[in-house]
Amino acid sequence: QVPYNAFAAGLGDYKIVTTLCPGGKERMRRLMLMVQSKRFDPLPLLTHRFTLDKIVEAYDVFGSRRDGCLKVAIKP
């Protein structure tokens, strides 16, 4: 697990939710260190934002990579 303060250092009030394959925890740990040290900004990868009531559309856009979709954020 990545402690919340690592997110606060580089992402403000953003939260990353993901599932990890084997080896993914170590890659995520290294990624969070890069974000924390400001060597990597993940926000440009976030191409689409949806509210929770539009989650079906969000999955459709993400699944089909419509409109150049890379990553989707879902907000309550």
VMD Tcl script that builds the backbone (N, CA, C; Angstrom):
set m [mol new atoms 228]
animate dup $m
set s [atomselect $m all]
$s set {name element resname resid chain x y z} {
  {N N GLN 1 A 0.823 -1.178 0.000}
  {CA C GLN 1 A 0.000 0.000 0.000}
  {C C GLN 1 A 0.868 1.243 0.000}
  {N N VAL 2 A 0.388 2.267 -0.683}
  {CA C VAL 2 A 1.068 3.554 -0.701}
  {C C VAL 2 A 0.393 4.445 0.328}
  {N N PRO 3 A 1.152 4.992 1.267}
  {CA C PRO 3 A 0.516 5.863 2.255}
  {C C PRO 3 A -0.057 7.109 1.598}
  {N N TYR 4 A -1.109 7.634 2.184}
  {CA C TYR 4 A -1.795 8.789 1.602}
  {C C TYR 4 A -0.878 9.983 1.437}
  {N N ASN 5 A 0.087 10.193 2.351}
  {CA C ASN 5 A 0.942 11.368 2.232}
  {C C ASN 5 A 1.760 11.354 0.948}
  {N N ALA 6 A 2.037 10.191 0.387}
  {CA C ALA 6 A 2.719 10.134 -0.906}
  {C C ALA 6 A 1.843 10.746 -1.988}
  {N N PHE 7 A 0.547 10.508 -1.922}
  {CA C PHE 7 A -0.364 11.112 -2.883}
  {C C PHE 7 A -0.449 12.617 -2.664}
  {N N ALA 8 A -0.521 13.035 -1.411}
  {CA C ALA 8 A -0.671 14.462 -1.112}
  {C C ALA 8 A 0.523 15.254 -1.614}
  {N N ALA 9 A 1.696 14.652 -1.608}
  {CA C ALA 9 A 2.894 15.359 -2.041}
  {C C ALA 9 A 2.865 15.680 -3.528}
  {N N GLY 10 A 2.235 14.833 -4.326}
  {CA C GLY 10 A 2.275 15.058 -5.761}
  {C C GLY 10 A 0.939 15.183 -6.436}
  {N N LEU 11 A -0.114 14.760 -5.785}
  {CA C LEU 11 A -1.393 14.715 -6.472}
  {C C LEU 11 A -2.485 15.523 -5.798}
  {N N GLY 12 A -2.184 16.201 -4.717}
  {CA C GLY 12 A -3.228 16.981 -4.054}
  {C C GLY 12 A -4.350 16.088 -3.575}
  {N N ASP 13 A -5.579 16.375 -4.014}
  {CA C ASP 13 A -6.721 15.592 -3.549}
  {C C ASP 13 A -7.099 14.474 -4.513}
  {N N TYR 14 A -6.217 14.134 -5.450}
  {CA C TYR 14 A -6.497 13.050 -6.388}
  {C C TYR 14 A -6.192 11.710 -5.737}
  {N N LYS 15 A -6.874 10.695 -6.195}
  {CA C LYS 15 A -6.702 9.359 -5.651}
  {C C LYS 15 A -6.637 8.390 -6.817}
  {N N ILE 16 A -5.650 7.510 -6.828}
  {CA C ILE 16 A -5.513 6.510 -7.881}
  {C C ILE 16 A -6.038 5.193 -7.346}
  {N N VAL 17 A -6.936 4.565 -8.093}
  {CA C VAL 17 A -7.476 3.269 -7.721}
  {C C VAL 17 A -7.140 2.316 -8.855}
  {N N THR 18 A -6.516 1.191 -8.530}
  {CA C THR 18 A -6.086 0.265 -9.566}
  {C C THR 18 A -6.035 -1.154 -9.011}
  {N N THR 19 A -6.016 -2.105 -9.915}
  {CA C THR 19 A -5.715 -3.480 -9.544}
  {C C THR 19 A -4.340 -3.773 -10.111}
  {N N LEU 20 A -3.605 -4.623 -9.449}
  {CA C LEU 20 A -2.221 -4.844 -9.843}
  {C C LEU 20 A -1.968 -6.302 -10.179}
  {N N CYS 21 A -1.226 -6.518 -11.254}
  {CA C CYS 21 A -0.796 -7.858 -11.624}
  {C C CYS 21 A 0.456 -8.197 -10.812}
  {N N PRO 22 A 0.926 -9.442 -10.875}
  {CA C PRO 22 A 2.162 -9.769 -10.166}
  {C C PRO 22 A 3.283 -8.820 -10.607}
  {N N GLY 23 A 4.016 -8.302 -9.665}
  {CA C GLY 23 A 5.064 -7.328 -9.968}
  {C C GLY 23 A 4.548 -5.904 -10.006}
  {N N GLY 24 A 3.244 -5.760 -10.050}
  {CA C GLY 24 A 2.644 -4.439 -10.160}
  {C C GLY 24 A 2.826 -3.583 -8.923}
  {N N LYS 25 A 2.879 -4.209 -7.763}
  {CA C LYS 25 A 3.053 -3.431 -6.528}
  {C C LYS 25 A 4.389 -2.700 -6.533}
  {N N GLU 26 A 5.434 -3.375 -6.985}
  {CA C GLU 26 A 6.752 -2.734 -7.037}
  {C C GLU 26 A 6.767 -1.619 -8.076}
  {N N ARG 27 A 6.174 -1.849 -9.226}
  {CA C ARG 27 A 6.102 -0.788 -10.245}
  {C C ARG 27 A 5.304 0.403 -9.725}
  {N N MET 28 A 4.207 0.144 -9.028}
  {CA C MET 28 A 3.399 1.231 -8.477}
  {C C MET 28 A 4.179 1.986 -7.402}
  {N N ARG 29 A 4.929 1.273 -6.587}
  {CA C ARG 29 A 5.740 1.926 -5.560}
  {C C ARG 29 A 6.752 2.875 -6.207}
  {N N ARG 30 A 7.419 2.397 -7.261}
  {CA C ARG 30 A 8.395 3.250 -7.953}
  {C C ARG 30 A 7.720 4.425 -8.637}
  {N N LEU 31 A 6.552 4.194 -9.220}
  {CA C LEU 31 A 5.809 5.277 -9.860}
  {C C LEU 31 A 5.436 6.348 -8.841}
  {N N MET 32 A 4.953 5.936 -7.669}
  {CA C MET 32 A 4.561 6.909 -6.652}
  {C C MET 32 A 5.760 7.714 -6.152}
  {N N LEU 33 A 6.931 7.079 -6.093}
  {CA C LEU 33 A 8.139 7.828 -5.732}
  {C C LEU 33 A 8.461 8.878 -6.793}
  {N N MET 34 A 8.278 8.524 -8.059}
  {CA C MET 34 A 8.516 9.485 -9.143}
  {C C MET 34 A 7.513 10.635 -9.085}
  {N N VAL 35 A 6.264 10.323 -8.783}
  {CA C VAL 35 A 5.237 11.369 -8.661}
  {C C VAL 35 A 5.572 12.268 -7.476}
  {N N GLN 36 A 5.923 11.662 -6.361}
  {CA C GLN 36 A 6.230 12.422 -5.149}
  {C C GLN 36 A 7.411 13.358 -5.369}
  {N N SER 37 A 8.412 12.909 -6.117}
  {CA C SER 37 A 9.601 13.737 -6.358}
  {C C SER 37 A 9.427 14.667 -7.558}
  {N N LYS 38 A 8.222 14.674 -8.123}
  {CA C LYS 38 A 7.871 15.536 -9.259}
  {C C LYS 38 A 8.677 15.219 -10.520}
  {N N ARG 39 A 9.155 13.981 -10.640}
  {CA C ARG 39 A 9.822 13.557 -11.873}
  {C C ARG 39 A 8.815 13.066 -12.901}
  {N N PHE 40 A 7.582 12.818 -12.454}
  {CA C PHE 40 A 6.540 12.349 -13.364}
  {C C PHE 40 A 5.213 12.950 -12.938}
  {N N ASP 41 A 4.490 13.525 -13.903}
  {CA C ASP 41 A 3.162 14.090 -13.658}
  {C C ASP 41 A 2.141 13.219 -14.387}
  {N N PRO 42 A 1.336 12.433 -13.666}
  {CA C PRO 42 A 0.385 11.539 -14.323}
  {C C PRO 42 A -0.868 12.236 -14.850}
  {N N LEU 43 A -1.106 13.485 -14.476}
  {CA C LEU 43 A -2.358 14.144 -14.849}
  {C C LEU 43 A -2.565 14.285 -16.358}
  {N N PRO 44 A -1.526 14.479 -17.178}
  {CA C PRO 44 A -1.777 14.533 -18.622}
  {C C PRO 44 A -2.337 13.226 -19.203}
  {N N LEU 45 A -2.143 12.113 -18.503}
  {CA C LEU 45 A -2.698 10.837 -18.964}
  {C C LEU 45 A -4.191 10.737 -18.707}
  {N N LEU 46 A -4.695 11.556 -17.810}
  {CA C LEU 46 A -6.114 11.559 -17.452}
  {C C LEU 46 A -6.864 12.383 -18.498}
  {N N THR 47 A -7.398 11.685 -19.492}
  {CA C THR 47 A -7.993 12.374 -20.643}
  {C C THR 47 A -9.489 12.600 -20.512}
  {N N HIS 48 A -10.165 11.861 -19.651}
  {CA C HIS 48 A -11.620 11.970 -19.534}
  {C C HIS 48 A -12.043 11.931 -18.069}
  {N N ARG 49 A -13.063 12.707 -17.746}
  {CA C ARG 49 A -13.611 12.755 -16.382}
  {C C ARG 49 A -15.119 12.565 -16.440}
  {N N PHE 50 A -15.630 11.752 -15.521}
  {CA C PHE 50 A -17.061 11.475 -15.457}
  {C C PHE 50 A -17.511 11.510 -14.007}
  {N N THR 51 A -18.775 11.813 -13.804}
  {CA C THR 51 A -19.370 11.677 -12.482}
  {C C THR 51 A -19.876 10.248 -12.337}
  {N N LEU 52 A -20.128 9.846 -11.109}
  {CA C LEU 52 A -20.528 8.469 -10.834}
  {C C LEU 52 A -21.793 8.072 -11.588}
  {N N ASP 53 A -22.706 9.005 -11.790}
  {CA C ASP 53 A -23.936 8.666 -12.503}
  {C C ASP 53 A -23.695 8.412 -13.992}
  {N N LYS 54 A -22.499 8.692 -14.492}
  {CA C LYS 54 A -22.145 8.450 -15.901}
  {C C LYS 54 A -21.141 7.303 -16.042}
  {N N ILE 55 A -21.094 6.423 -15.047}
  {CA C ILE 55 A -20.071 5.380 -15.044}
  {C C ILE 55 A -20.207 4.408 -16.217}
  {N N VAL 56 A -21.422 4.131 -16.657}
  {CA C VAL 56 A -21.606 3.229 -17.802}
  {C C VAL 56 A -20.968 3.849 -19.045}
  {N N GLU 57 A -21.206 5.125 -19.254}
  {CA C GLU 57 A -20.582 5.825 -20.386}
  {C C GLU 57 A -19.059 5.837 -20.234}
  {N N ALA 58 A -18.585 6.030 -19.015}
  {CA C ALA 58 A -17.139 6.053 -18.768}
  {C C ALA 58 A -16.499 4.724 -19.163}
  {N N TYR 59 A -17.125 3.611 -18.770}
  {CA C TYR 59 A -16.599 2.298 -19.144}
  {C C TYR 59 A -16.629 2.107 -20.656}
  {N N ASP 60 A -17.659 2.587 -21.307}
  {CA C ASP 60 A -17.765 2.474 -22.757}
  {C C ASP 60 A -16.650 3.261 -23.447}
  {N N VAL 61 A -16.452 4.493 -23.022}
  {CA C VAL 61 A -15.404 5.334 -23.614}
  {C C VAL 61 A -14.032 4.715 -23.373}
  {N N PHE 62 A -13.778 4.275 -22.150}
  {CA C PHE 62 A -12.484 3.678 -21.829}
  {C C PHE 62 A -12.274 2.370 -22.587}
  {N N GLY 63 A -13.284 1.520 -22.595}
  {CA C GLY 63 A -13.166 0.216 -23.248}
  {C C GLY 63 A -12.948 0.303 -24.741}
  {N N SER 64 A -13.537 1.299 -25.378}
  {CA C SER 64 A -13.397 1.450 -26.829}
  {C C SER 64 A -12.293 2.429 -27.207}
  {N N ARG 65 A -11.681 3.054 -26.195}
  {CA C ARG 65 A -10.645 4.074 -26.418}
  {C C ARG 65 A -11.150 5.201 -27.308}
  {N N ARG 66 A -12.447 5.460 -27.182}
  {CA C ARG 66 A -13.092 6.498 -27.981}
  {C C ARG 66 A -12.523 7.877 -27.633}
  {N N ASP 67 A -12.484 8.733 -28.608}
  {CA C ASP 67 A -12.041 10.123 -28.434}
  {C C ASP 67 A -10.631 10.224 -27.852}
  {N N GLY 68 A -9.772 9.263 -28.191}
  {CA C GLY 68 A -8.393 9.311 -27.713}
  {C C GLY 68 A -8.231 9.042 -26.229}
  {N N CYS 69 A -9.154 8.305 -25.656}
  {CA C CYS 69 A -9.153 8.046 -24.213}
  {C C CYS 69 A -7.922 7.241 -23.792}
  {N N LEU 70 A -7.215 7.747 -22.781}
  {CA C LEU 70 A -6.121 7.008 -22.160}
  {C C LEU 70 A -6.530 6.514 -20.778}
  {N N LYS 71 A -6.927 7.449 -19.919}
  {CA C LYS 71 A -7.361 7.117 -18.560}
  {C C LYS 71 A -8.599 7.928 -18.223}
  {N N VAL 72 A -9.432 7.350 -17.360}
  {CA C VAL 72 A -10.699 7.967 -16.969}
  {C C VAL 72 A -10.701 8.172 -15.455}
  {N N ALA 73 A -11.224 9.303 -15.023}
  {CA C ALA 73 A -11.437 9.559 -13.593}
  {C C ALA 73 A -12.932 9.558 -13.333}
  {N N ILE 74 A -13.335 8.911 -12.257}
  {CA C ILE 74 A -14.735 8.889 -11.837}
  {C C ILE 74 A -14.820 9.660 -10.525}
  {N N LYS 75 A -15.675 10.664 -10.496}
  {CA C LYS 75 A -15.868 11.456 -9.275}
  {C C LYS 75 A -17.280 11.231 -8.761}
  {N N PRO 76 A -17.444 11.232 -7.428}
  {CA C PRO 76 A -18.779 11.017 -6.862}
  {C C PRO 76 A -19.775 12.087 -7.271}
}
mol reanalyze $m
mol bondsrecalc $m
mol representation Tube
mol addrep $m
